[in-house]
Amino acid sequence: CPAECILYYTYADKFKLMSLTEQSLKETVADVRVRRQRIAEAKEHIDAVVAYAENRVDCRRVLQLRYFGESFDRANCGSDGQACDNCTNRAQHAYVERDIRDYVMKVLDVVRHAPGELTIKQLVDWLMGVRKQPKGAR
């Protein structure tokens, strides 16, 4: 019988865990330089967990076994009748890979030539072709 794992996660967990880690290290590590190094290491580990939790594309078995220094062929996920969530979703939905370099270059060009600061909403509106009416116009 295969094992089952359910991951309960919310992005706010990242900040809670980082805060608890920093507080614990403040209480247990007197050397500021060592403490900063350990906080940086903890942040890397927490970021890795967040990346795993938010990953909707890569095979979970590949990710897990890679962490332990092993390899797994993604094509074998599900060969035992139990595919991971990402491979199951991939089988149900088609993912399309596209080259979006030209689109990205347009975005960067708009940002570079914007008069003053540009909000994300203004950038999205411009890219979507939304033109705002002047104030007071109906």
N, C-alpha and C positions, 0 to 999 in steps of 0.2 A: 504494500500500500504506500504510494508516494506521499511525501510530506507536503503540507500546505502552509503557506505563509500569507498573512494579511498585514499590509503595512498601512497603519493609520498615520496620516501626515497632513500638516497644514504648514504653509510657509512661515507662519508666526512661530512655529517650533524652532526654527533656525535662530531667531533672536533670543528666545527664552533659553535655549541651550548655550548660546554664546555668553549670555549674561551670567548664567550659573557657573560656567567654566571660568570666566574672568574673576568672579567673586571668590570661587574656591582657590584659584591660584594666588589671588591677593592675600588670602588668609594663610596659605601654606608655603609660598615661595617668597623669601625675603629679598633675594637678589633681583633687582628690577630688570637687568639684562636677560637673565635666565627666564624670568616671568614673561617678558615680551616674546621671547623665542617660543616658549610653550604655548602662549596664546596664539601666535601665528600658526604653529603646527595644529592646534585644535581647530582653528578656523579652516585650514585646508581639509581636515577630516570631515568637519561639518559640511563644508561646501560639496565634498564628494558624496555625502549621504543625500544632500538636497538634489544634486545632479542625478543620482540614481532614482530618487523618488519621483522626480519630474520627467524622467526620460520616458517618452512614449513611442520610441522607434526601435532602439536596440534590443536584441534578445536578452532577457533577464539572466538566463543561464550563462550566456557568454560573459556578461558583466560580472556575475558572481564568481565564476571560475577564474576569470582574469585577475580578480582581486587576490585570489589565493595562488596565483602564478601558474594556473593550468589553462589549457585551451579547450574550446568546444566549438564544433561546427554548427553554426546556426541552422543549417539545413536539417540537423537531427532533432531540433526542438519539436517535440510533439510526436516523435517516432515511438514513444512509449505510451501514447494516448493522452499525454498531459503537456500541452504546449503552454508556454508562459503567456501572460496577458498581452504583451506586445506582439508576439508572433501570432496569437489568435486574432488580434485586431488587424494585423497586416493581411491575414488571409481573408478577412471579411471586407476590408477597404483597400482600394488601390491607392498607393502613394505614387506621385509623379515627381520625378526629379527634373528640375528646370534650371537653365542657366539664366540668372537674373542680374548678371554684371551690368548690362546696359541700364536697367532700371535703377540699380544702386548708384551708378554714376550720375543719373539724373537727380536723384535725391541729394547726393553730395554737392552737385552743382547749384541746386536751389539753396542749400544751407550756406554754401560759400558766398553766394551773391545776394543773400537776403539783407535788406536794409535794417540793421539793428538786430535785436533778438527775434527769434522765430520759435513759436511754441510748436509742440508736437501736433496739436489740433490744426494750426495754420498750415503746417507742412502736409498733413493728411488731406485737408480740404483742397490744397493746391493740386496735389497728386491725383485726387479723385475728380478734379475738374469743377469743384464747387466754387462759385464766385459769389462773394458776399455783396449784398446791396449796401450802399452808403447809409450811414445812420439817418434815420428819419424817412427813408424811402419805404414804400409799401408795395 
